[in-house]
Amino acid sequence: MAHNKERPEQGDPALTPSDIEHYKQRLRELQIELVKFQRHLIKFDHKVLVLFEGRDAAGKDGAIKRIVQHLSPRDTRVVALGKPSEKDVSSWYFQRYVSHLPSSQEMVLLNRSWYNRAGVERVMGFCSGDQYHEFMATVIDFEHLLVRSGIQVFKYYLDVSKKEQRKRLRDRKTDPLKQWKTSPIDAVAIKHWDDYTAARDAMLEGTHNAVTPWYIVRADNKKLARLNIIRDLMRRVECPDKDEHAATPDREIVFPYESRFASDGTLAR
């Protein structure tokens, strides 16, 4: 599969009323597909876990919001864990995530996941080198154990350009409806851009595998990213009633990770 070596710096374009209506229509169609999938998931006792990773302001919150918007809250959970407690720090690293794993008939979406250890914790010095290397050596085995137990695991990395991240972080400071998203980490996100880039590359290369592969999402255009994440998720899950045409993502927006992406310009640098 070919990808443009020159990363498109498109951001969210100025939309006409017609563009907005078209987006809303496509989103509604895809949300109907998600409801059909949830009925299938409940009927056949499936367990689905979706991991969302990416830099600060990559659009994880918005994508998750559109996925769960019309799903049954009894059978759908969004998990966004805060700072670990002293007990969490002294426990097996994966232990704090185990209680949040999906049961039968459930879909769980992790807004950041155990991959915090390979990203924020590594860059900001919140874990030791030994802890980081232990995580990288065991995370694939942990995920494979989940799959063997019957959990379907899907991993998305939302990739945003430095220019777009800077714009979104600036918007958070000035928009009173977005200020709840601000955190001390935001203040150093751009400062540590290169460190996060190196951590991302190591994480993707070290943990991409055939059983729990990474899928990259070009997320500078939030609306396109949301639509195509849902399309890709619907393509990959089992649901006999799904609309195959609707479940066809744009492979310039969502695509499986390849090792060459760290050097050929596919990922933001």
Secondary structure, 3 states (H helix, E strand, C coil): CCCCCCCCCCCCCCCCHHHHHHHHHHHHHHHHHHHHHHHHHHHCCCEEEEEEEECCCCCHHHHHHHHHCCCCCCCEEEECCCCCCHHHHHCCCCHHHHCCCCCCCEEEEEECCHHHHHCHHHHHCCCCHHHHHHHHHHHHHHHHHHHHCCEEEEEEEEECCHHHHHHHHHHHHHCCCCHHHCCCCHHHHCCCHHHHHHHHHHHHHHHCCCCCCEEEEECCCHHHHHHHHHHHHHHHCCCCCCCCCCCCCCCCCEEECCHHHHCCCCCCC
